[in-house]
Each structure stands twice: as structure tokens, then as C-alpha cells.
Amino acid sequence: MAYFISKRYQGDAQEEDIISVRHTLVFGGYAGCIGVMMFTILLVVMSTPSMEQDSRYISEGMELHCGWSVVLLGSCSFLISICQLLAGAHMNRHSAISFSILQLLGWNVVLGVVDTGWNIHYVGLGVFLISNISYHWIASHDENYGSELYRWANRLTVLFTLCFGVANVTARHTTYVREAKACAVSLEFVLTFSSMLANLCLIRGLDGYQNIHMVFERR
């Protein structure tokens, strides 16, 4: 079955194209979530070639492998953002659309750490996490996309965000730096996966529709 199906209708005074985007939207969203989870693991593995070295954060892997991070994580996050934007438009929630755009901007700042530096990186990370949690709070309580699993996934994201923040600060102010950083890196992975679980719940909501169309109507 073709991913894009276009039908044209002509009338006395108008002409419109109706394009089916369901398969591309849903499959792209699932692929984006899986891609983020797989590549973040690969990024840390590539950045920590020896078990004798200290564990590295995902962000440190982004700094060392900026090109691949932008290509893979940037592409995956773009696919997820499309799903979020269309779901936000379907919910008719301007706040959800705004948070989705802020997420993408914050995430791109995170990916650009090699040029922006760590201070701006942390600002971008904060914008991304707050926008991510806010978006999914709205969507998880929407009648079309919300579910108990979705709400729990977002609650876990909030919890792991707080735990990661505490662990990150602790790793900078303790004599057991290696052990504390290893704990923080583990929590960063868990935070990433809980965030992707929330995105998967949103995409599952989109997958529940038999048809999703875009309509192009001439003036």
C-alpha cells in the first residue's frame, strides 16, 4: 500500500486534493522513538570505549560525535515533532503546539553543544524537558489521546527529571565522582526512555485512527 494516497475532487467552483498521511505519520513516529532510544545507547558506548573510563553523559557523546548526533537524533526528533504538531492541531490546543515547537528548538540547542557551549546547552535542555512534560501533560489528559499508561509515563518523566537533576548536581560535589556520575548517566537513560514511552503513547493514539488526511483546497 502506498504511504501517500492523493485524490482530487473537482466541483463547479473549487478543486481540492486529499492526501492520506496516516501510514507515513505513524510509522515515522514509531521509527523516530526507537531511533532515539537506540542511538543514545550507541552514543554513550562510542564515547566510553573502555570500562575503565568514567561513564559519559549522552550530552558528552553529542559533543564528541556532533555530526552523527545531528543527522540521526535530529532526524528522529523531527519525525516525532511532526506527530506532536498534528496531534496538537487535532486537539485544537494552541498551548500544545507551542510546547511542541519549544521542544524542537530546545532539542536542537542540546544537539549543538559542540558550538553553543555548556551553559546554553543546559538552558536548551531545561526548555526541552519542561516543554516535553507540559506537552504530554496536555495530551495525556485529552479525550482522544489520553490513557492511564500515558499519564503514568509522563509522571515517571517528571520523577526521573528531578532524580537526574539531583544526581547530576551530586556528581559535581562529592568525592565519589565516578560512582555518582555512573548513577546520573543511568538515570539519564531512564529519563530518555520514559520520555520516548510518552511519545509512543501519543503515536499509539494517532495509530487508533483508521484514516488521517490532509486537504489542499484552492482559493
C-alpha angles and dihedrals in degrees: 000000000000116000092220118046116181125194125182124207122191126195137169095279108011145046126198140179120214114199124190110223101166099106095044092045097048099039091044091051094050091046091049093053094046090045093054093049094047098044095047088058091046091048093057092043091052090048094048105046094164130050087218090067124083116266114263128221119241087248091057088053088052090054093050096042102029096151096055091041092057094044098047107024092037092052093046093048090049091056091049092047092055089056091048094048095050092045089049090051090048090051087050089227113142090188091059091051090049093050090049091054091046089051092055093047092047092047092051089052089051091052092050095060093124090068105022096051130227100288094058088039091060091048090052091047091052092049091048096049096045092046092046094052092044093050094050092045088059095043095043090058094046116109092229100047107017125107137157091254090052093051092048091049090055092046089053090050089055091048095047091046090058092043092049091050092052093045092048093052091044091052089059095050106042137083090229093069098153096050094043092049091049088055091048092049090051091050089049089057092048090049091051092050094047089050091050090048088058090050090049089054090053092049090047086058090054089046089058090072117087093210134020115184139182116211123209110194123181120233 
